[in-house]
Amino acid sequence: MDRLPVALVVDDEYSNIILFKTILIDFKVETAYSVNEAKSILQTKKIDIIISDYNMPHENGYDLLKWVKKNEVNTPFIVVSANRDTDVIKKLILGGAKDFISKPFSIKSLQIKIKQLVKNR
């Protein structure tokens, strides 16, 4: 039997982590509340997609994206954030993020986007 794909959700807000756990019904969900915690998980587990908030204390979603690319972690990376600064969004996409999803978002369209990215890996 095929294994469930694994999603890593990185967000410093517990309520957002819970929301993603309910959205990602076809995934095993690993969670990290900081960039450092996410790095530890990425070094020890096979992750099929990374979904990260942008605004977090200490290091942000872009810092994690840079680390992922530097360490050649070949995993689709989506940033979900209420930050609508076009310079930030451009920096993330040029830095290798597969998509930027603005909060609030459509749960159904996010589920479809995530499944497509994992399928097309």
Secondary structure in CASP SS format (residue, H / E / C, confidence):
PFRMAT SS
TARGET T0000
AUTHOR 0000-0000-0000
METHOD secondary structure of the structure
MODEL  1
M C 1.00
D C 1.00
R C 1.00
L C 1.00
P C 1.00
V E 1.00
A E 1.00
L E 1.00
V E 1.00
V E 1.00
D C 1.00
D C 1.00
E C 1.00
Y H 1.00
S H 1.00
N H 1.00
I H 1.00
I H 1.00
L H 1.00
F H 1.00
K H 1.00
T H 1.00
I H 1.00
L C 1.00
I C 1.00
D C 1.00
F C 1.00
K E 1.00
V E 1.00
E E 1.00
T E 1.00
A E 1.00
Y C 1.00
S C 1.00
V H 1.00
N H 1.00
E H 1.00
A H 1.00
K H 1.00
S H 1.00
I H 1.00
L H 1.00
Q H 1.00
T H 1.00
K C 1.00
K C 1.00
I C 1.00
D C 1.00
I E 1.00
I E 1.00
I E 1.00
S E 1.00
D E 1.00
Y C 1.00
N C 1.00
M C 1.00
P C 1.00
H C 1.00
E C 1.00
N C 1.00
G H 1.00
Y H 1.00
D H 1.00
L H 1.00
L H 1.00
K H 1.00
W H 1.00
V H 1.00
K H 1.00
K H 1.00
N C 1.00
E C 1.00
V C 1.00
N C 1.00
T C 1.00
P C 1.00
F E 1.00
I E 1.00
V E 1.00
V E 1.00
S E 1.00
A C 1.00
N C 1.00
R C 1.00
D C 1.00
T H 1.00
D H 1.00
V H 1.00
I H 1.00
K H 1.00
K H 1.00
L H 1.00
I H 1.00
L H 1.00
G C 1.00
G C 1.00
A C 1.00
K C 1.00
D E 1.00
F E 1.00
I E 1.00
S E 1.00
K C 1.00
P C 1.00
F C 1.00
S C 1.00
I H 1.00
K H 1.00
S H 1.00
L H 1.00
Q H 1.00
I H 1.00
K H 1.00
I H 1.00
K H 1.00
Q H 1.00
L H 1.00
V H 1.00
K H 1.00
N C 1.00
R C 1.00
END
